């Protein structure tokens, strides 16, 4: 008999009832150090006092009115994002998947409004993940996401990750857009080098194609800058944001330049819940904390310490781990043992990580992770590795 909850998740046998900063407490009282942060969502950890206060205060005033009316909190958050980024305008969604859908629609509407409606091809990259809607899976491709859901939305082509010659051959003056994650998350924590992002921006400028960045997982301070593309000194035309922007409350956004978004006029897109007062009140608090340069400097400092400790872990356990990769507090441990076994061994030692592509475990901890918690997390990963290869100790 099918369960009451549709069984589309392969869930770990853990039930958390409370969260405190970087820690989750199981129903039986066990404490787990959370190095996954709800897959990069709980950017400020669990039950952050400022977010609890913002949500509670807003809940006592106003929850929902719909986008039939002006929403003060939405306008304030949009202004904060515009002031802090390349963008001229923002549309709020509830998730990264919804942000991807709008980004795709915005690209097509852009060219249609310019009288070139058959310019629809969007170039994407193997190993990408842009969400689970039909448009998003068509963009990312790959059997894992698309098998059984055909026919897929046309107009997408996936190129090998990091293959400059393939990109050069595919990107023409008929390309509508290029969609890329500055750091692939689900694909196994694979950063796109700054030089590649610069070259991609220049190639899009030369052909007129729009550059669409997916910073759903790598944005909101995770790499040590507010957004990952800032390291390369470039700007996109459209950017998808979610996960960390709400600090655990469902919130997403599409940021865009005026030129890219000009065709999106009244009635061209909408959302019942997107940008509701509750979500935007929390998002404002997240921005107030994460966009602060002193906070980001702290993220960079702690990220350097975590990476150093992880490099040591790889050196001690070469039979379990192969390498460290990633940027900021978006790190991956490339495994020699099956990554699912490493994640499970971590559970036994009270540390939570997230499996990713290319046999990687992802470490996406809260950005407020302390130096003491870094040491504790690596110690627990060390014990997990010893479980998997005791003879090598």
BANU-723707 format. One line per 3 residues: their letters; for each residue x negated, y negated, z of C-alpha. Coordinates in nm, 2 decimals. Layout:
# BANU-723707
A> X,Y,Z; ... .
This chain:
# BANU-723707
XXX> 0.00,0.00,0.00; -0.13,-0.34,-0.09; -0.22,-0.56,0.21 .
XXX> -0.02,-0.87,0.30; -0.33,-1.08,0.20; -0.41,-1.01,-0.17 .
XXX> -0.73,-0.80,-0.15; -0.95,-1.01,-0.38; -1.23,-1.06,-0.12 .
XXX> -1.49,-0.81,0.00; -1.48,-0.95,0.36; -1.73,-0.88,0.63 .
XXX> -1.58,-0.72,0.94; -1.61,-1.04,1.14; -1.34,-1.27,1.28 .
XXX> -1.45,-1.61,1.40; -1.24,-1.80,1.65; -1.45,-2.10,1.72 .
XXX> -1.73,-2.31,1.58; -1.98,-2.54,1.75; -2.23,-2.72,1.53 .
XXX> -2.44,-2.46,1.35; -2.28,-2.17,1.55; -1.98,-1.95,1.50 .
XXX> -1.83,-1.75,1.79; -1.67,-1.41,1.71; -1.35,-1.29,1.87 .
XXX> -1.55,-1.06,2.09; -1.77,-1.35,2.21; -2.08,-1.29,2.00 .
XXX> -2.26,-1.60,1.87; -2.38,-1.62,1.51; -2.61,-1.88,1.37 .
XXX> -2.44,-2.00,1.06; -2.69,-2.05,0.77; -2.41,-2.03,0.51 .
XXX> -2.19,-2.32,0.64; -1.88,-2.18,0.47; -2.08,-2.17,0.14 .
XXX> -2.22,-2.52,0.17; -1.89,-2.67,0.29; -1.95,-2.75,0.66 .
XXX> -2.22,-3.00,0.59; -2.20,-3.15,0.94; -2.15,-2.82,1.11 .
XXX> -1.84,-2.69,1.29; -1.61,-2.92,1.49; -1.83,-3.23,1.44 .
XXX> -1.69,-3.49,1.69; -1.67,-3.77,1.43; -1.47,-3.56,1.19 .
XXX> -1.25,-3.42,1.46; -1.17,-3.78,1.58; -1.11,-3.90,1.22 .
XXX> -0.87,-3.61,1.14; -0.69,-3.63,1.47; -0.64,-4.01,1.45 .
XXX> -0.52,-3.99,1.09; -0.29,-3.69,1.17; -0.11,-3.91,1.43 .
XXX> -0.04,-4.18,1.17; 0.02,-4.03,0.83; -0.04,-3.70,0.65 .
XXX> 0.10,-3.72,0.30; 0.29,-3.96,0.08; 0.18,-3.83,-0.27 .
XXX> 0.01,-4.03,-0.54; 0.33,-4.21,-0.62; 0.20,-4.48,-0.38 .
XXX> -0.12,-4.65,-0.29; -0.32,-4.47,-0.03; -0.56,-4.69,0.17 .
XXX> -0.79,-4.41,0.28; -0.82,-4.29,-0.08; -0.91,-4.63,-0.21 .
XXX> -1.16,-4.68,0.07; -1.34,-4.35,0.00; -1.34,-4.42,-0.38 .
XXX> -1.50,-4.75,-0.32; -1.77,-4.59,-0.09; -1.85,-4.34,-0.36 .
XXX> -1.86,-4.59,-0.64; -2.09,-4.82,-0.44; -2.32,-4.53,-0.36 .
XXX> -2.35,-4.37,-0.70; -2.35,-4.42,-1.08; -1.97,-4.40,-1.10 .
XXX> -1.72,-4.67,-1.18; -1.42,-4.46,-1.09; -1.31,-4.16,-0.89 .
XXX> -1.03,-3.90,-0.91; -0.97,-3.69,-0.60; -0.89,-3.32,-0.61 .
XXX> -0.85,-3.05,-0.35; -1.14,-2.83,-0.47; -1.44,-2.79,-0.70 .
XXX> -1.23,-2.58,-0.94; -0.98,-2.86,-0.98; -1.27,-3.10,-1.03 .
XXX> -1.41,-2.88,-1.31; -1.07,-2.87,-1.48; -1.05,-3.25,-1.48 .
XXX> -1.41,-3.28,-1.61; -1.32,-3.06,-1.90; -1.00,-3.25,-1.98 .
XXX> -1.19,-3.58,-1.94; -1.45,-3.48,-2.20; -1.18,-3.37,-2.45 .
XXX> -0.97,-3.68,-2.39; -1.27,-3.90,-2.44; -1.33,-3.77,-2.79 .
XXX> -0.97,-3.75,-2.88; -0.92,-4.12,-2.79; -1.21,-4.20,-3.01 .
XXX> -1.04,-4.03,-3.31; -1.26,-3.72,-3.30; -1.04,-3.47,-3.14 .
XXX> -1.21,-3.17,-3.30; -1.53,-3.25,-3.11; -1.47,-3.01,-2.83 .
XXX> -1.77,-2.79,-2.78; -1.92,-2.80,-2.43; -2.26,-2.64,-2.38 .
XXX> -2.31,-2.46,-2.05; -2.57,-2.22,-1.91; -2.59,-1.86,-1.82 .
XXX> -2.57,-1.79,-1.45; -2.36,-2.10,-1.40; -2.05,-2.12,-1.18 .
XXX> -1.79,-2.39,-1.21; -1.49,-2.24,-1.04; -1.23,-1.97,-1.10 .
XXX> -0.96,-2.13,-1.31; -0.93,-2.02,-1.67; -1.11,-2.33,-1.80 .
XXX> -1.39,-2.30,-1.54; -1.46,-1.93,-1.61; -1.46,-2.00,-1.99 .
XXX> -1.72,-2.27,-1.93; -1.95,-2.04,-1.72; -1.89,-1.72,-1.91 .
XXX> -2.02,-1.38,-1.80; -1.83,-1.06,-1.75; -1.81,-1.09,-1.37 .
XXX> -1.59,-1.40,-1.40; -1.41,-1.34,-1.73; -1.34,-0.97,-1.77 .
XXX> -0.97,-0.90,-1.80; -0.87,-1.26,-1.84; -0.89,-1.31,-2.21 .
XXX> -0.83,-1.47,-2.44; -1.05,-1.75,-2.29; -1.02,-2.12,-2.36 .
XXX> -1.22,-2.19,-2.67; -1.49,-2.46,-2.71; -1.77,-2.34,-2.48 .
XXX> -2.11,-2.19,-2.55; -2.35,-2.06,-2.29; -2.72,-2.10,-2.34 .
XXX> -3.00,-1.92,-2.16; -3.10,-2.11,-1.84; -3.42,-2.30,-1.90 .
XXX> -3.45,-2.23,-2.27; -3.54,-2.56,-2.42; -3.55,-2.44,-2.78 .
XXX> -3.20,-2.29,-2.75; -3.07,-2.62,-2.61; -3.25,-2.82,-2.88 .
XXX> -3.09,-2.60,-3.15; -2.74,-2.61,-3.00; -2.72,-2.98,-2.91 .
XXX> -2.60,-3.18,-3.21; -2.40,-3.49,-3.29; -2.09,-3.26,-3.28 .
XXX> -2.15,-3.15,-2.92; -1.88,-3.30,-2.69; -2.07,-3.25,-2.36 .
XXX> -2.33,-3.06,-2.17; -2.22,-2.92,-1.83; -2.49,-2.81,-1.59 .
XXX> -2.56,-2.77,-1.22; -2.88,-2.95,-1.11; -2.93,-2.65,-0.88 .
XXX> -2.75,-2.33,-0.97; -2.58,-2.19,-0.65; -2.39,-1.87,-0.73 .
XXX> -2.65,-1.80,-1.00; -2.92,-1.75,-0.73; -3.05,-2.10,-0.62 .
XXX> -3.22,-2.19,-0.94; -3.32,-2.56,-0.96; -3.34,-2.73,-1.29 .
XXX> -3.67,-2.91,-1.30; -3.66,-3.29,-1.29; -3.83,-3.30,-1.64 .
XXX> -3.55,-3.09,-1.78; -3.28,-3.31,-1.64; -3.46,-3.62,-1.78 .
XXX> -3.49,-3.44,-2.12; -3.12,-3.34,-2.11; -3.01,-3.70,-2.04 .
XXX> -3.23,-3.82,-2.33; -3.09,-3.55,-2.56; -2.73,-3.64,-2.47 .
XXX> -2.80,-4.00,-2.53; -2.95,-3.92,-2.87; -2.65,-3.72,-2.99 .
XXX> -2.37,-3.91,-2.80; -2.28,-3.60,-2.60; -2.15,-3.66,-2.24 .
XXX> -2.36,-3.53,-1.96; -2.14,-3.35,-1.70; -2.31,-3.25,-1.37 .
XXX> -2.16,-3.00,-1.13; -2.28,-3.10,-0.79; -2.01,-2.92,-0.60 .
XXX> -2.27,-2.70,-0.41; -2.59,-2.91,-0.44; -2.44,-3.25,-0.37 .
XXX> -2.36,-3.45,-0.06; -2.71,-3.46,0.09; -2.78,-3.09,0.05 .
XXX> -3.11,-3.14,-0.14; -3.22,-3.44,0.07; -3.07,-3.70,-0.16 .
XXX> -2.70,-3.79,-0.16; -2.68,-3.61,-0.50; -2.94,-3.38,-0.65 .
XXX> -2.97,-3.56,-0.98; -3.12,-3.86,-0.80; -3.45,-3.68,-0.77 .
XXX> -3.49,-3.69,-1.15; -3.39,-4.06,-1.17; -3.11,-4.00,-1.41 .
XXX> -2.73,-4.05,-1.41; -2.45,-3.84,-1.55; -2.14,-3.96,-1.73 .
XXX> -1.92,-3.73,-1.53; -1.98,-3.55,-1.20; -1.79,-3.29,-1.01 .
XXX> -1.81,-3.30,-0.63; -1.64,-3.09,-0.36; -1.75,-2.86,-0.07 .
XXX> -1.96,-3.08,0.16; -1.76,-3.40,0.08; -1.48,-3.30,0.31 .
XXX> -1.71,-3.14,0.58; -1.47,-2.84,0.60; -1.15,-3.01,0.50 .
XXX> -1.03,-2.93,0.14; -1.15,-3.22,-0.07; -1.30,-3.26,-0.42 .
XXX> -1.36,-3.54,-0.66; -1.46,-3.63,-1.02; -1.68,-3.93,-1.05 .
XXX> -1.72,-4.10,-1.39; -1.84,-4.40,-1.57; -1.58,-4.63,-1.72 .
XXX> -1.68,-4.53,-2.07; -1.63,-4.16,-2.00; -1.30,-4.21,-1.82 .
XXX> -1.14,-4.49,-2.01; -0.90,-4.25,-2.19; -0.76,-4.12,-1.87 .
XXX> -0.46,-4.35,-1.84; -0.14,-4.32,-1.64; 0.02,-3.98,-1.68 .
XXX> -0.29,-3.81,-1.83; -0.37,-3.62,-1.51; -0.24,-3.58,-1.16 .
XXX> -0.24,-3.40,-0.83; 0.02,-3.37,-0.56; -0.22,-3.34,-0.27 .
XXX> -0.55,-3.48,-0.42; -0.68,-3.77,-0.22; -0.42,-3.74,0.06 .
XXX> -0.48,-3.95,0.38; -0.60,-3.66,0.59; -0.87,-3.55,0.35 .
XXX> -0.99,-3.90,0.27; -1.01,-4.00,0.64; -1.24,-3.71,0.69 .
XXX> -1.43,-3.78,0.37; -1.50,-4.14,0.48; -1.66,-4.01,0.80 .
XXX> -1.87,-3.76,0.60; -1.99,-4.04,0.37; -2.07,-4.27,0.67 .
XXX> -2.30,-4.01,0.81; -2.45,-3.83,0.51; -2.51,-4.14,0.28 .
XXX> -2.73,-4.30,0.55; -3.09,-4.29,0.44; -3.22,-4.21,0.79 .
XXX> -2.99,-3.91,0.80; -3.12,-3.79,0.46; -3.48,-3.84,0.57 .
XXX> -3.40,-3.60,0.86; -3.26,-3.35,0.61; -3.57,-3.36,0.40 .
XXX> -3.79,-3.32,0.71; -3.60,-3.02,0.85; -3.58,-2.87,0.50 .
XXX> -3.96,-2.88,0.47; -3.99,-2.70,0.81; -3.73,-2.44,0.71 .
XXX> -3.91,-2.37,0.38; -4.24,-2.34,0.55; -4.10,-2.09,0.80 .
XXX> -3.93,-1.89,0.52; -4.26,-1.87,0.32; -4.41,-1.72,0.63 .
XXX> -4.12,-1.47,0.65; -4.18,-1.36,0.29; -4.55,-1.31,0.37 .
XXX> -4.47,-1.09,0.67; -4.20,-0.89,0.49; -4.31,-0.85,0.12 .
XXX> -4.12,-0.52,0.11; -3.79,-0.70,0.18; -3.84,-1.05,0.03 .
XXX> -4.01,-1.16,-0.29; -4.00,-1.54,-0.29; -3.84,-1.86,-0.16 .
XXX> -3.68,-2.10,-0.40; -3.45,-2.40,-0.40; -3.45,-2.76,-0.28 .
XXX> -3.38,-2.93,0.05; -3.14,-2.73,0.26; -3.02,-2.53,-0.05 .
XXX> -3.27,-2.24,-0.03; -3.27,-1.89,-0.16; -3.46,-1.58,-0.06 .
XXX> -3.53,-1.36,-0.36; -3.50,-1.01,-0.22; -3.66,-0.68,-0.31 .
XXX> -3.40,-0.49,-0.10; -3.04,-0.52,-0.22; -2.93,-0.86,-0.11 .
XXX> -2.60,-0.72,0.03; -2.80,-0.51,0.27; -3.00,-0.81,0.38 .
XXX> -2.69,-1.00,0.45; -2.54,-0.71,0.65; -2.86,-0.67,0.85 .
XXX> -2.84,-1.04,0.93; -2.49,-0.98,1.07; -2.64,-0.72,1.31 .
XXX> -2.88,-0.99,1.43; -2.63,-1.27,1.46; -2.73,-1.47,1.16 .
XXX> -2.50,-1.55,0.86; -2.63,-1.59,0.50; -2.45,-1.58,0.16 .
XXX> -2.53,-1.34,-0.12; -2.60,-1.49,-0.46; -2.69,-1.39,-0.81 .
XXX> -3.03,-1.26,-0.91; -3.05,-1.05,-0.59; -3.09,-1.37,-0.38 .
XXX> -2.95,-1.45,-0.03; -2.85,-1.82,0.00; -2.93,-2.03,0.30 .
XXX> -2.70,-2.33,0.30; -2.70,-2.44,0.66; -2.53,-2.74,0.81 .
XXX> -2.74,-3.05,0.74; -2.75,-3.11,1.11; -2.94,-2.79,1.18 .
XXX> -3.20,-2.86,1.45; -3.57,-2.76,1.45; -3.49,-2.52,1.74 .
XXX> -3.21,-2.36,1.53; -3.45,-2.33,1.24; -3.69,-2.13,1.45 .
XXX> -3.41,-1.92,1.59; -3.26,-1.85,1.24; -3.59,-1.74,1.10 .
XXX> -3.65,-1.52,1.40; -3.32,-1.35,1.35; -3.39,-1.31,0.98 .
XXX> -3.73,-1.15,1.08; -3.54,-0.90,1.30; -3.30,-0.83,1.01 .
XXX> -3.59,-0.76,0.78; -3.74,-0.52,1.04; -3.41,-0.33,1.04 .
XXX> -3.45,-0.27,0.66; -3.82,-0.18,0.66; -3.92,-0.06,1.01 .
XXX> -4.20,0.15,0.88; -4.38,-0.16,0.75; -4.40,-0.32,1.09 .
